[in-house]
Amino acid sequence: MSHELVLDLLTYIEQVEKLKRKPAFSVPKDFLRRFQHELKGLPELQFNLQVEGDDVWLRVPRMQEIPAPEPDEALKGWIILPKSPEKSPELKTEAVQHEGKREVGREKIEDHPEIRELFAWYVENQWNPWSYAERPRRKTIAFYNDLFSLQQAIASEGADTPLELVWGIGNVAWKKEGFATPVEYPLLVQACEVLLNEKTFDLEVRPRDVEPRLEADCYAEMELPGVRQLETYWRSALASGVNRLNPFESSTYEGTLKAAVTHLDSTGAYEARTDDVTPPTPNEHLKVTNAWVLFGRKRTGDIFLEDIRRLKKSVEEASSLPEVIKSFVERGDAMVRVHAEQPFRGLASSESVEGAKDLFFPMPYNDEQVSIVQKLYTNDGVVVQGPPGTGKSHTIANVICHYLAEGKRVLVTAKSESALSVLQEKLPDAVRPLSVSLLSDERDGMRQFEHAIQTIAASVARLNPARAEAGIAAAEDKLNQLHAKISNLDRNVAVYASKHMRNYSFQGREVTPEEMAKLVLQQADAHEWFDDEPPESNDGSLPFDDEAVASLRRSRMAVREDLVYLMHSLPSPDQFPDWADLLALHRDLAKARSIDARVTEGAIYPLADTRMETFEKTQELAKFLEERTALKAKISATGLPWLDALGRRFADTQPSDPVLQALLAAAVEIRRLEAQRKEFVAKAVEVPIDAESNEDFAEAVNRLIAGKSAFAFPFGKGEARKMVAAAKVAGAAPDSLDEWRLLQEATSWRIDARRVIAKWNSFSVEFGLGQPEPGLDAGFRQLAQWQPSLCRFLCNRISVYS
């Protein structure tokens, strides 16, 4: 029975929708209308493009108006220039003469024949060429503005007045005899979308991914017998897969247009026009052309009717219907029944209520939002009303997240696209990639869908099932622990609340805690002497009586000021320190008083405070000053005059100064190289002079270390051969790989020594340091002698600021 009632209801809705529809006989011009001949030849328009595998039937660039050319200075006061290129400039009969901003007189055009000549020349040579080129540009600009306005209206209009852009193919002109209204409407229409390129601001018209439609309603209104055959032909064409419509490919629509002429009017004709695509004038014979028209209109109810047809088919095939569907057609219960609300843990309490669920609201919420979810668990639907700004989108976002967390799918519909966009922005960042907005921009919707699929696929690919189950179990355990803590806290709060809510017996009558608190505050001055804290009592009675209080009062009056010694004992003489320690303490106190007196006189600076840390830092400072004094004495004993100049140069330099750090690094490098030099001297390694600069010598040593002959050929490289022969280790030519490696290390040492000498010479020019002796060996030995004194000096400078 329910099936028949639901089918009857859907049939009724279908018929009502059909009664509301009025067939269109002419192309509406309320929103946008451009016939093919109106767009043909306009500059910058592009038709039938392929962009990223999609069809773009029309691209309209954003163009700027080009102003009219400026007339000659002598002509400006006499000419009136219109803003539109459709009009012509005019010449004034008289012109006003000015001196500065003051008007001094008027002149007649009859007195200036040269102005007429200038005007004629300007119109002929400047205005007319500009007007001829600008008129089609202005038409393109006007078309862009109209198309942009329609695109904005489509995106912002609600469900009450939805708009759509369609591309009509096969313009019809027919004034049927006996029928008053002529037909001037295309036979085929394809719904399109308008996209704004955010980089170039071009508008692109693309066909939507929906089936084209045969516009035969007006012919059905005219009660033509061939309408049914034409619709049958069209449905068979769609069923066979021939549903791709393109106004620029005649094979996609020509068969249907010819079939329309055949079925609708035996005297009609089909015209395939190429040059003249102007719509024909209606007459008594049906005429169909291959021309097209682009126009905006209110969205038809075809999609709604198609949805109803699919619903009817689903109802017919279903074995049983959901209860919510049955409730639309079956008589309801006469008694209003109260449904038990779904409990959630962590709201009023975290007690383990049977059937309690977790509430997955990621954003702040209130009791009203919780009530909505509770009603959704026990009802087929909930209506929530509220003015703008009351948090409806916020509430819906929380509800979406809750049901997604429970593994359910959520469909959200809205009256306008802006409402859906706002709602999507409300979703948390972690949930937003899983949402897809199916708006007027179908390509953007597909991109969002692909992004959501990729996000889910990436998450699944990274998912370790065992680890995920362990993480979920750990999270559930932690959640249960938190709820247990909340439950325990709720119980403690209830215990404390019960103590503050029940009455107490006080001075022979029942009083509330509030009344008792008021009495305590009122009598606070009279009892402020009692500063002891009495012990706690479970039943509210004191563990002492009035006699005990009186006895305590008498005892305190007897003890008086000696009460402070209660619970204390006097020390024995053996516990006092020795006389020697007391004498040392006396001397320290006397010295402290002397230091205080000198501080008062200003002879010495006082300490920041008398904490133990301050005294420890003072001792460290004294030790540092002693070490620094000794270091300065050592530096002065070196007798290096350039150290004084270097000291003045770095007088106010911070330790982080790059020059100071570079000089210290050079001193450290000299110390390292000096240690290596002593090792080479101990092993009597002799490297020929300038061998470190000879690449052939270095290559020969590398070959000898590798177990090869020194040179690849027995001729050439004479200088390197002499150096190899002159190399010595322990007074003899190297005869093992280790000795050749030692010779290679000595050669590398000479390279590093040359570099450090070069650095020193650079510092010498900058800071006036001493110049080392000429020659690599003598110069480096000189630096090695200066290095300890230089290190002491640099370390002394750094330690001053550290």
C-alpha positions in Angstrom: 0.0 0.0 0.0 2.8 2.4 0.9 4.4 1.9 -2.6 1.2 3.0 -4.4 0.7 6.0 -2.1 4.3 7.2 -2.7 4.0 6.7 -6.4 0.7 8.7 -6.4 2.4 11.5 -4.4 5.3 11.6 -6.9 2.9 11.7 -9.8 1.0 14.5 -8.3 4.2 16.5 -7.7 5.3 15.8 -11.3 2.0 17.1 -12.7 2.0 20.2 -10.6 5.5 21.0 -11.8 4.4 20.6 -15.4 1.5 22.9 -14.8 3.8 25.6 -13.5 5.9 25.5 -16.7 5.2 27.8 -19.6 6.7 26.9 -23.0 9.2 29.4 -24.5 8.4 30.7 -28.0 11.2 33.3 -28.2 14.6 33.7 -26.8 14.5 35.7 -23.6 16.6 38.9 -23.4 16.2 39.7 -19.7 19.6 38.5 -18.7 21.8 37.9 -21.8 21.2 37.3 -25.5 23.7 37.2 -28.3 22.9 35.7 -31.7 25.7 34.3 -33.9 25.6 37.3 -36.3 26.0 39.7 -33.4 29.3 38.1 -32.2 30.6 37.3 -35.6 33.7 39.4 -36.4 34.1 41.0 -33.0 37.7 41.5 -32.1 39.6 39.2 -29.7 36.8 36.6 -29.4 37.9 33.0 -29.7 35.7 30.1 -30.6 35.9 26.3 -30.3 39.1 25.8 -28.3 40.6 22.8 -26.6 42.1 23.7 -23.1 43.5 20.9 -21.0 41.3 18.3 -22.8 38.1 20.3 -22.2 35.9 22.0 -24.8 35.9 25.8 -24.6 33.2 27.1 -27.0 33.9 30.8 -26.4 36.6 32.9 -24.8 36.0 36.6 -24.2 39.0 38.7 -23.1 38.7 41.6 -20.7 39.5 44.7 -22.8 39.8 48.4 -22.0 38.2 51.2 -23.8 40.5 53.3 -26.0 39.6 57.0 -25.6 39.1 59.3 -28.5 42.2 61.0 -29.9 42.9 64.4 -28.4 42.0 67.3 -30.7 44.4 70.2 -31.4 44.9 72.7 -28.6 43.2 75.5 -30.7 40.2 73.2 -31.3 39.6 72.0 -27.7 37.5 75.1 -26.7 35.2 74.7 -29.7 34.5 71.0 -29.9 32.1 68.7 -28.0 33.5 65.1 -27.9 30.9 62.3 -27.2 32.1 59.3 -25.1 30.5 56.8 -27.5 32.1 56.1 -30.9 28.5 55.7 -32.3 28.0 59.5 -32.1 29.9 62.2 -33.9 31.6 65.2 -32.4 29.9 68.6 -32.6 31.3 72.1 -33.1 30.1 74.9 -30.8 28.7 78.1 -32.1 30.7 80.2 -29.7 33.6 79.6 -27.3 34.4 81.2 -23.9 37.8 83.0 -23.5 39.6 82.9 -20.2 42.5 84.5 -18.5 43.5 82.1 -15.8 40.2 81.1 -14.2 38.4 84.4 -15.0 36.0 84.6 -18.0 37.0 87.6 -20.2 34.7 87.2 -23.2 33.0 85.0 -25.9 33.9 84.5 -29.6 31.6 83.4 -32.5 32.5 80.5 -34.8 31.7 82.8 -37.8 34.8 84.8 -36.9 37.1 81.8 -37.0 37.0 79.9 -40.3 40.2 78.2 -39.5 38.4 76.4 -36.6 36.0 74.8 -39.1 38.9 73.6 -41.2 40.6 72.1 -38.1 37.4 70.4 -37.1 36.8 68.9 -40.5 40.4 67.6 -40.6 40.1 66.1 -37.1 36.8 64.3 -37.9 38.1 62.9 -41.2 41.6 61.9 -40.1 41.3 61.1 -36.4 37.8 60.6 -35.2 36.4 58.5 -38.0 39.3 56.0 -38.1 39.2 55.7 -34.2 35.4 55.3 -34.3 35.5 52.6 -37.0 38.0 50.6 -34.9 36.5 51.3 -31.5 32.9 50.4 -32.3 33.5 46.6 -32.5 35.8 46.8 -29.4 33.0 48.5 -27.4 30.6 45.7 -28.5 33.1 43.1 -27.1 33.5 45.1 -23.9 29.7 45.3 -23.5 29.4 41.6 -24.2 32.1 40.9 -21.6 30.3 43.0 -19.0 26.9 41.3 -19.7 28.5 37.9 -19.5 30.3 38.7 -16.3 27.1 40.0 -14.7 25.3 36.8 -15.6 28.2 34.7 -14.2 28.0 36.6 -10.9 24.2 36.3 -10.8 24.4 32.5 -11.3 26.9 32.2 -8.5 24.9 34.4 -6.0 21.2 33.8 -6.9 19.3 31.4 -4.6 17.0 28.5 -5.4 14.0 30.8 -5.9 15.3 32.4 -9.0 18.1 30.1 -10.3 19.7 31.2 -13.6 21.6 29.3 -16.3 23.5 30.0 -19.4 22.6 27.9 -22.5 23.9 27.6 -26.0 21.0 27.2 -28.4 21.6 25.5 -31.8 19.2 25.4 -34.7 17.4 28.8 -34.7 13.7 28.4 -35.7 11.5 30.9 -37.4 7.8 30.0 -37.9 4.5 31.9 -37.8 2.2 28.9 -38.0 -1.2 29.6 -39.5 -3.9 29.7 -36.8 -1.5 30.3 -34.0 -0.9 33.9 -32.8 2.6 33.6 -31.3 5.5 33.1 -33.7 8.3 30.6 -32.8 11.8 32.2 -32.6 13.6 29.7 -30.4 16.4 27.2 -30.9 15.6 23.5 -31.2 18.5 22.2 -29.2 20.1 23.7 -26.1 23.2 22.8 -24.2 23.6 24.1 -20.6 27.0 25.9 -20.2 29.1 27.3 -17.4 31.0 30.6 -17.3 34.5 30.5 -15.7 36.6 33.5 -14.9 40.3 33.0 -15.5 41.9 34.5 -12.3 45.2 35.1 -14.1 44.1 36.7 -17.4 40.5 37.7 -16.3 39.2 36.1 -19.5 35.7 34.6 -19.4 35.4 31.1 -20.8 32.1 29.5 -21.8 32.2 25.7 -21.5 29.5 23.0 -22.0 28.4 21.5 -18.8 28.6 17.7 -18.3 24.8 17.3 -18.7 22.8 16.0 -21.6 21.6 18.5 -24.2 17.9 19.1 -24.4 15.3 19.1 -27.2 13.2 22.2 -26.8 9.8 20.9 -28.0 7.4 22.3 -25.4 6.2 25.1 -27.7 5.4 22.6 -30.4 3.5 20.5 -27.9 1.6 23.6 -26.9 0.7 24.0 -30.6 -0.6 20.4 -30.5 1.5 19.3 -33.5 1.2 15.5 -34.1 4.9 15.1 -35.0 6.2 16.2 -31.6 5.9 12.6 -30.2 7.8 11.2 -33.1 10.5 13.9 -32.8 10.9 13.2 -29.1 11.2 9.5 -29.8 13.9 10.2 -32.4 15.8 12.4 -29.8 15.6 9.8 -27.0 16.9 7.1 -29.4 19.8 9.4 -30.3 20.6 9.9 -26.7 20.3 6.2 -25.9 22.7 5.4 -28.7 25.3 7.6 -27.1 25.1 10.4 -29.7 24.7 13.1 -27.1 27.8 15.2 -27.7 26.6 18.5 -29.0 28.9 21.1 -30.6 27.7 24.2 -32.4 30.9 24.2 -34.5 30.5 20.6 -35.7 27.4 20.1 -37.9 27.6 16.3 -37.6 26.5 16.6 -33.9 23.2 18.3 -34.5 22.3 18.4 -38.2 20.5 15.0 -38.2 18.2 16.2 -35.4 17.4 19.5 -37.1 16.5 17.8 -40.3 14.3 15.3 -38.4 12.5 18.2 -36.7 11.6 19.7 -40.1 10.4 16.3 -41.3 8.1 15.7 -38.3 6.9 19.2 -37.5 6.1 20.7 -40.9 6.0 18.9 -44.3 6.5 22.3 -46.0 9.4 23.4 -43.8 13.0 23.7 -44.8 16.4 23.3 -43.2 19.1 25.9 -44.2 22.8 25.4 -43.6 24.1 29.0 -43.6 27.7 30.0 -43.7 28.1 33.7 -44.4 24.7 35.2 -43.5 23.8 33.8 -40.0 21.1 36.3 -39.3 17.9 34.7 -37.8 15.2 34.4 -40.5 11.9 36.3 -40.4 9.0 34.0 -39.3 6.5 33.1 -42.0 3.9 30.4 -42.5 6.5 27.8 -43.3 8.9 26.3 -40.7 12.5 27.3 -41.3 15.4 25.9 -39.3 18.9 27.2 -39.7 22.2 25.9 -38.3 22.9 29.3 -36.6 23.2 29.5 -32.8 22.4 31.8 -30.0 23.9 32.3 -26.5 21.4 33.4 -23.8 20.6 33.3 -20.1 17.4 32.2 -18.7 15.7 30.9 -15.6 16.7 27.4 -15.0 14.0 25.0 -16.2 12.4 22.2 -14.1 13.7 19.4 -16.3 16.3 18.3 -13.8 13.6 18.3 -11.1 11.3 16.2 -13.3 14.0 13.8 -14.2 14.8 13.3 -10.5 11.1 12.5 -9.9 11.1 10.0 -12.7 14.2 8.3 -11.2 12.5 8.3 -7.8 9.4 6.6 -9.2 11.5 4.0 -10.8 13.4 3.3 -7.5 10.1 3.0 -5.6 8.7 0.6 -8.1 11.9 -1.6 -7.9 12.2 -1.4 -4.1 11.0 -4.4 -2.0 10.5 -2.2 1.1 10.6 1.5 1.8 12.4 3.3 4.6 10.2 4.4 7.5 10.9 8.1 6.8 9.5 7.7 3.3 6.4 5.9 4.6 5.8 8.7 7.0 5.0 11.0 4.1 2.0 9.0 3.0 0.8 7.0 6.0 -1.4 8.4 8.8 0.7 9.3 11.8 0.1 8.4 15.4 -2.5 10.4 17.2 -0.5 10.5 20.4 2.5 12.7 20.9 5.3 10.5 22.2 8.4 11.6 24.0 11.6 10.0 22.7 14.4 9.3 25.1 17.4 11.6 24.3 20.6 10.1 23.3 23.1 10.5 26.1 26.7 11.7 25.4 29.7 11.2 27.7 31.4 14.3 29.1 28.4 16.6 29.0 26.4 16.7 32.3 28.4 13.8 33.6 30.9 11.2 32.5 29.2 8.4 34.3 28.9 5.1 32.4 25.4 5.5 31.3 24.0 2.6 29.2 24.1 3.5 25.5 26.1 6.7 25.9 28.1 7.8 22.9 31.0 10.1 22.3 30.3 13.6 20.9 32.7 14.5 18.1 32.4 18.3 18.0 35.9 19.8 17.0 34.7 23.4 17.5 33.1 25.2 20.5 29.4 24.3 21.0 26.5 24.9 23.3 23.5 23.0 24.7 21.4 23.9 21.6 23.9 22.2 19.2 24.0 19.1 21.4 20.2 19.0 21.4 20.1 19.1 17.6 22.3 15.9 17.4 20.3 14.2 20.1 17.1 14.8 18.2 18.6 13.5 15.0 19.2 10.2 16.7 15.6 9.7 17.5 13.8 11.7 14.7 13.6 11.6 10.9 14.5 15.3 10.7 15.1 18.5 12.7 14.2 22.0 11.7 16.6 24.7 13.1 15.7 28.3 12.5 17.7 31.5 13.3 18.5 34.9 11.9 21.9 35.6 10.2 24.9 35.6 12.5 23.5 33.2 15.1 25.9 30.3 14.3 23.9 28.1 11.9 26.9 27.4 9.7 29.1 26.7 12.7 26.5 24.3 14.0 26.2 22.4 10.7 30.0 22.1 10.5 30.1 20.5 14.0 27.3 18.1 13.0 29.1 17.2 9.8 32.3 16.4 11.7 30.4 14.3 14.2 28.7 12.0 11.6 32.0 11.8 9.6 33.7 10.6 12.7 31.1 7.9 13.0 31.8 6.7 9.5 28.7 8.1 7.8 28.3 10.1 4.6 26.8 13.6 4.7 25.1 15.5 1.9 24.6 19.2 2.4 22.4 21.3 0.2 21.8 25.0 0.3 19.8 27.8 -1.3 22.9 29.5 -2.8 26.5 28.7 -3.6 27.8 31.3 -1.2 26.2 29.5 1.8 28.0 26.3 0.8 31.3 28.1 0.4 31.0 29.7 3.8 30.1 26.3 5.3 33.1 24.6 3.7 35.4 27.3 5.1 34.0 26.5 8.6 35.2 22.9 8.5 38.5 22.2 10.3 41.6 22.0 8.2 41.8 18.2 8.7 38.3 17.6 7.5 38.1 20.2 4.7 40.0 18.0 2.1 37.3 15.3 2.5 34.5 17.7 1.4 33.5 18.3 -2.2 31.5 21.3 -3.4 29.4 20.6 -6.4 28.7 24.2 -7.5 28.1 25.9 -10.8 31.8 25.5 -11.6 31.8 21.8 -12.4 35.5 21.7 -13.2 36.3 23.1 -9.8 34.0 20.5 -8.2 35.9 17.7 -10.1 39.2 19.1 -8.9 38.0 19.1 -5.4 36.7 15.5 -5.9 40.1 14.4 -7.3 41.9 16.2 -4.4 39.7 14.4 -1.9 40.3 11.0 -3.5 44.1 11.7 -3.6 44.1 12.7 0.0 42.2 9.6 1.1 44.4 7.4 -1.1 47.6 8.9 0.3 46.3 8.4 3.9 45.4 4.8 3.1 48.8 4.2 1.5 50.6 5.5 4.6 48.3 3.6 7.0 49.7 0.7 8.9 46.6 -1.3 10.0 48.2 -2.9 13.1 49.7 0.4 14.2 46.5 2.3 13.5 44.5 -0.3 15.6 47.0 0.1 18.4 46.8 3.9 18.2 43.0 3.8 18.3 43.0 1.4 21.2 45.4 3.6 23.1 43.3 6.7 22.3 40.2 5.0 23.5 41.9 4.0 26.7 43.1 7.5 27.3 39.6 8.8 26.5 38.1 6.4 29.0 40.6 7.5 31.6 39.8 11.1 31.0 36.1 10.4 31.4 36.8 8.5 34.6 38.7 11.5 36.0 35.8 13.8 34.9 33.4 11.4 36.6 35.4 11.4 39.8 35.6 15.2 39.7 31.8 15.4 39.3 31.4 13.2 42.4 33.7 15.4 44.4 31.9 18.5 43.3 28.6 16.9 44.3 30.0 16.1 47.7 31.2 19.6 48.2 27.9 21.0 46.9 25.9 18.8 49.4 27.9 20.3 52.3 27.1 23.8 51.1 23.5 23.1 50.4 22.3 21.4 53.6 21.3 23.2 56.9 23.4 23.2 60.1 22.5 23.5 63.8 24.0 26.7 65.2 23.2 28.3 68.5 20.1 26.3 68.9 18.5 26.8 65.5 18.8 25.5 61.9 20.8 27.9 59.6 22.0 27.7 56.0 25.7 28.0 55.1 25.0 31.4 53.7 23.5 32.6 57.0 26.4 31.1 59.0 28.9 32.9 56.7 27.1 36.2 57.3 27.3 35.7 61.1 31.0 35.0 60.9 31.7 38.1 58.9 29.5 40.3 61.3 31.4 39.0 64.4 34.9 38.9 62.8 36.1 41.9 64.9 35.0 40.4 68.2 36.9 37.1 67.6 40.0 38.3 65.6 42.2 37.4 68.7 41.5 33.7 68.0 44.0 33.0 65.2 44.3 29.2 65.8 42.8 26.8 63.3 40.4 24.3 65.0 40.5 20.7 63.8 38.0 19.4 61.3 34.8 17.8 62.5 32.7 15.3 60.6 29.4 16.1 62.4 30.0 19.8 62.8 30.6 19.8 66.6 33.7 21.2 68.2 36.1 18.8 70.1 36.2 21.1 73.1 33.7 22.8 75.4 33.5 26.3 77.1 35.5 25.2 80.1 38.4 24.2 78.0 38.3 27.6 76.3 38.3 29.4 79.6 41.2 27.3 80.9 43.2 28.1 77.8 42.5 31.8 78.3 43.8 31.7 81.9 46.9 29.9 80.7 47.7 32.4 78.1 47.2 35.3 80.5 49.8 33.6 82.9 52.4 33.0 80.2 51.9 36.4 78.5 55.0 37.3 76.3 56.8 34.1 77.0 54.3 32.2 74.8 56.7 32.5 71.9 59.1 30.1 73.6 56.5 27.4 73.7 57.8 24.1 72.1 61.4 25.5 72.3 64.3 24.6 74.6 67.5 26.6 75.6 70.8 25.3 74.2 73.5 23.8 76.5 76.9 25.5 76.9 78.6 22.6 75.0 76.6 23.6 71.9 78.3 27.0 71.7 81.3 27.4 69.3 85.0 27.6 70.5 86.6 30.9 71.6 88.9 30.8 68.5 85.9 30.6 66.2 84.1 33.4 68.1 87.3 35.5 67.9 87.6 34.9 64.1 83.9 35.8 63.8 84.5 39.0 65.8 87.4 40.0 63.5 85.3 39.3 60.4 82.5 41.5 61.8 85.0 44.3 62.5 86.4 44.0 59.0 82.9 44.1 57.6 82.2 47.3 59.5 85.4 48.8 58.1 84.4 47.9 54.6 80.9 49.4 55.1 82.5 52.6 56.3 84.7 52.8 53.1 81.6 52.1 51.0 79.8 54.9 52.7 82.8 57.2 52.1 82.8 56.2 48.4 86.3 54.7 48.5 85.1 51.3 47.2 82.0 50.2 45.3 79.4 48.2 47.2 78.3 44.7 46.3 75.0 44.3 44.5 73.7 42.2 47.4 74.9 39.9 50.2 73.8 36.6 48.8 76.3 33.6 48.9 76.3 33.5 45.1 77.5 37.1 45.0 80.4 36.3 47.3 81.3 33.3 45.2 81.3 35.5 42.0 83.5 38.1 43.8 86.1 35.4 44.7 86.1 34.2 41.0 86.6 37.9 39.9 89.5 38.3 42.3 91.1 35.1 40.9 90.5 36.3 37.4 92.1 39.7 38.0 95.2 38.0 39.5 95.6 35.7 36.5 95.1 38.6 34.1 97.7 40.7 35.9 100.2 37.8 35.6 99.3 37.4 31.9 99.9 41.1 31.2 103.3 40.8 32.9 104.2 37.9 30.6 103.0 39.8 27.5 105.1 42.9 28.5 108.2 40.7 29.1 108.1 39.5 25.4 109.4 42.9 24.2 107.2 42.9 21.1 106.5 46.6 20.4 103.6 45.9 17.9 101.6 44.2 20.7 100.9 47.7 22.2 99.5 49.0 18.9 97.4 45.8 18.6 96.1 46.4 22.1 94.9 49.9 21.2 93.3 48.6 18.0 91.2 46.0 19.9 90.6 48.2 23.0 86.8 48.2 22.6 86.4 45.1 20.4 83.8 42.5 21.4 84.8 38.8 21.5 82.5 38.1 18.6 84.3 40.6 16.3 85.1 38.6 13.1 88.6 40.2 12.7 89.6 39.3 16.3 88.3 35.7 15.8 90.2 35.4 12.5 93.4 36.6 14.1 92.9 34.1 16.9 92.2 31.3 14.4 95.5 32.2 12.6 97.4 31.9 15.9 95.8 28.5 16.6 96.8 27.4 13.1 100.4 28.5 13.6 100.6 26.4 16.8 99.2 23.3 14.9 101.7 23.8 12.1 104.6 24.3 14.5 103.8 20.9 16.1 103.8 19.2 12.7 107.1 21.0 11.8 108.8 19.6 14.8 107.7 16.0 13.8 109.1 16.5 10.3 112.4 17.9 11.8 112.6 14.8 14.1 112.2 12.5 11.1 114.7 14.6 9.0 112.2 15.1 6.1 113.7 17.4 3.4 111.4 18.8 0.7 113.0 20.7 -2.2 112.4 24.4 -2.2 109.2 25.5 -4.0 108.3 21.8 -4.6 104.9 22.5 -3.0 104.1 24.8 -6.0 105.0 22.3 -8.6 102.0 20.3 -9.8 104.1 17.7 -11.6 106.0 17.0 -8.4 102.7 16.5 -6.5 101.5 14.2 -9.2 104.7 12.2 -9.2 104.5 11.7 -5.4 100.9 10.5 -5.7 101.9 7.9 -8.3 104.8 6.7 -6.1 102.4 6.3 -3.2 100.0 4.3 -5.5 102.9 1.9 -6.3 103.5 3.3 -9.8 106.5 4.9 -11.4 107.0 8.6 -10.7 106.3 9.6 -14.3 104.2 8.0 -17.0 106.8 8.8 -19.7 110.6 8.6 -19.6 111.0 12.1 -21.0 109.8 15.6 -20.1 109.0 17.3 -16.7 112.7 17.9 -16.0 112.1 20.3 -13.1 109.9 17.8 -11.3 112.4 15.0 -11.9 115.1 17.1 -10.1 112.8 17.7 -7.2 111.9 14.1 -6.8 115.6 13.2 -6.8 116.4 15.9 -4.2 113.7 14.7 -1.7 115.1 13.1 1.4 113.9 11.3 4.5 116.5 10.6 7.2 119.2 11.8 4.8 118.4 9.4 2.1 115.9 9.1 -0.8 112.5 7.6 0.2 112.3 3.9 -0.5 109.0 2.9 0.9 105.3 4.0 0.6 105.3 5.3 4.2 108.3 7.5 3.5 106.7 8.9 0.4 103.4 9.5 2.3 105.5 11.4 5.0 107.1 13.4 2.2 103.6 14.2 0.8 102.5 15.4 4.3 105.5 17.6 4.5 104.7 19.1 1.1 101.1 19.8 2.3 102.5 21.4 5.4 104.5 23.8 3.3 101.4 24.8 1.4 99.5 25.5 4.7 102.6 27.4 6.1 102.6 29.6 3.0 98.9 30.3 3.5 99.2 31.3 7.2 102.2 33.5 6.3 100.0 35.2 3.7 97.3 35.7 6.3 99.8 37.2 8.8 101.1 39.6 6.1 97.5 40.7 5.5 96.9 41.3 9.2 100.3 43.1 9.4 99.2 45.7 6.9 95.9 46.1 8.7 97.1 46.2 12.3 100.8 47.0 12.1 102.0 43.6 13.2 105.7 42.6 13.0 106.9 41.4 9.6 108.4 37.8 9.6 111.8 37.1 8.0 111.8 36.4 4.3 111.7 32.8 3.2 109.2 30.1 4.1 111.2 28.3 6.7 112.7 31.3 8.4 109.4 33.3 8.2 107.4 30.5 9.8 109.9 30.0 12.6 109.5 33.7 13.3 105.7 33.3 13.5 106.1 30.3 15.8 108.2 32.4 18.2 105.5 35.2 18.2 102.6 32.8 18.5 102.6 32.2 22.3 102.7 36.0 23.1 100.0 36.7 20.5 97.7 33.9 22.0 98.1 35.3 25.5 97.2 38.7 24.2 94.1 37.6 22.3 92.9 35.3 25.1 93.4 38.2 27.5 91.2 40.5 25.3 88.5 37.9 25.0 88.4 37.0 28.7 87.9 40.7 29.6 84.5 40.7 27.8 83.5 37.1 28.6 
